[in-house]
């Protein structure tokens, strides 16, 4: 089957008319924004939607025909549906309201496929609380698999006259092709137009992926444990007290079973939800849950210790979470690794402009930076001499000099450098200091996508991004015997989703070191004996740590947006709206 110059996968059971109808619905912007694939059990609703997903989610799918998210409704709750859709749409959300608001703020069209809607934990609630409100957004379209007389179909109200493709009606199945297919499959041609158990309604994901080599036994154990969670969902009993059983089972049945619990473990699981919902590796799920338990009460600490039995690619070392830790510093708008008198610390800026310091290794609260006139900040950096450079929400820099500065560029030189950059660009959006370069001034980024570096009395500038620079970091690289002893490396992130590298004494790297489809919210940079290490976070809470020396890459999520980052040795400190956490990236 072809369409828009691109071939679709083969569709069996004589369902070519139904497939063409679905493609026609996708192609027609005037069609009702809800399309319901209906029919009795065994009609092949999920099979047809699986075919549609396989053909309309690839990178070469024409834009008007693309399906942007697939919500596997089997066993799903409203909460897990929000988590799943958020991750697929490059968003972080824990409840329907924020998810709907974020989608509403995006002018791009959004097409969501929902197979097996009738098999959700509460189909009517899923429609009423999430899917129907989504349909009230003009840019959203849904194609769902739901029986005509089921509770899900009756709950839709946003689209009064949806398109309905009832597979029980013969016009959606070619008789000759159905008969040939039935004989080939050992079925009964007389069952036309219903394929029955030969095709059926699969409970598996519509685009199943093969497990990685060596994980078959683990997958079988996960299936069995997930089935157990489903069986005891009304009263999970001792299962709900064992953190390993949370991590080892599939997230959807676990979440459904602990939906009404309010203990530390259940709360930590719900906070981790957006990070674990699509994560296939139990060890990574354990790492996320353990990090969410750090800094809690004795019960949470014991649960975190149990989860350490599943070693993953990274590990949380300390955390300060909202509502859990009295030393939670508030939303971490900006943070930076300390230098000079702040060596071994991280400085964290809150939304009102307050700046607090924490020990980088343990997370213990150390003190407060005295800021003469606190105001909302967007950037924070500390020079080698210990001077803090604050960039407020309006792009104005301010210098806070320590009582006992360490060797480095003196305050008058720093202010002269900041003034010089300000004369070149008046709309500053990011600031970073380069640790290790004692006499260097901070680098600055602006709303036009340029990064600026002050050296030898002049400003060097490069436009690295389309749109504003949203994050900036720097580090010093050791030079060889025939080169400068220390070489600056700047790392910038942009609203365009790109992460760029630039050594101000040379041309910037021609291609981004990373690029994703949502804005960069934070970057950090450090150096090891093997070479530089770069970390970046995007607006969907995804964090990537890239070791440029070894080529190693580590990806992680915590369940929250990440607003700021800092590298302190092997620890990556994440600043979030609901917490501050440090993870060890080299286990």
VENRA-V287171 format. One record per residue. OMEGA is omega in whole degrees, -180 to 180 (* if undefined). Layout:
BEGIN
OMEGA  OMEGA
END
This chain:
BEGIN
-176  176  179  178  -177  -178  175  176  178  180  -176  176  178  -172  178  178  179  179  178  179  179  177  176  178  179  -176  -172  -180  179  -179  176  -175  173  173  -179  173  -172  180  -179  175  -178  -179  180  -179  -179  178  180  179  175  176  -180  180  180  -177  -171  177  -179  -178  -178  178  176  -174  -178  -178  -174  169  -171  -179  177  179  178  -169  -176  -180  -174  169  176  -177  -178  176  177  180  -176  180  179  -178  -179  -179  177  179  171  179  177  -177  -177  -176  179  179  -179  179  -180  178  179  -179  -179  -175  -178  177  -180  178  -177  176  -177  175  172  -177  -179  -179  175  180  175  -173  -178  179  179  178  -173  -173  -174  -170  179  174  176  -180  177  174  -173  -177  -175  174  180  166  -171  172  -176  -180  -176  -175  -178  -179  -180  -179  -178  -175  -180  177  -173  179  -173  -176  -178  170  -178  177  -176  -176  174  179  -170  -176  -179  -179  178  -174  -177  180  178  -178  179  179  -178  178  -180  -177  -178  179  -177  178  -179  179  -179  5  -175  -177  177  -173  177  179  172  -180  -176  175  -180  178  -176  176  -175  179  178  179  176  180  177  -177  -174  -179  178  179  178  178  178  178  -178  -180  178  177  178  177  180  -178  -176  -173  -179  180  -175  176  -176  178  -175  179  -177  -176  179  -179  172  -173  -173  -180  177  -173  -175  179  177  -178  179  -177  -177  -175  -174  179  -178  177  -175  -177  179  179  179  178  -180  177  -180  -169  -179  180  -174  -170  180  -176  -177  -173  180  180  177  177  178  180  179  -179  179  179  179  180  -178  179  -179  -178  -176  178  179  179  178  179  179  179  178  -178  178  178  177  -178  180  -179  177  -178  173  179  175  -179  173  -175  177  177  -178  -173  -179  177  175  -173  -174  180  -176  -178  180  173  -180  173  -177  176  -180  180  179  -180  -179  180  167  178  -174  179  177  -175  -178  -180  176  -180  179  -179  180  175  -174  -176  -173  -177  180  179  -176  -177  -177  174  -178  178  -174  -179  -177  175  -177  -176  171  -179  -176  178  177  -180  -178  180  178  176  178  176  -180  176  -174  -174  179  177  180  180  176  -177  175  -173  179  180  180  -179  174  180  -179  179  -175  -172  -179  177  177  -179  178  179  180  178  -179  177  179  178  178  -179  -178  -176  -176  -175  -178  -179  177  173  -180  179  179  177  -170  -174  -178  174  179  171  -179  174  -177  -176  178  178  -178  174  -173  -180  -179  -179  178  174  179  -179  174  -176  174  174  -173  -173  169  -173  -172  166  -176  -179  -177  177  179  175  179  178  178  180  178  -177  -178  -179  177  -178  -179  -176  -180  172  179  177  -180  173  -176  174  179  178  -176  171  -175  178  179  167  -171  178  178  179  178  175  -174  -178  176  174  174  179  177  -171  176  -173  171  180  -178  171  174  -179  176  -179  174  179  -180  -178  -177  175  -178  175  178  176  178  -171  178  178  -180  -179  177  175  -177  176  -175  179  -177  -176  -179  180  177  177  179  172  177  -176  179  166  177  -176  -176  -178  171  175  177  -174  178  179  172  -180  -178  175  -174  179  -178  -180  177  -176  176  179  178  -176  -179  -178  *
END
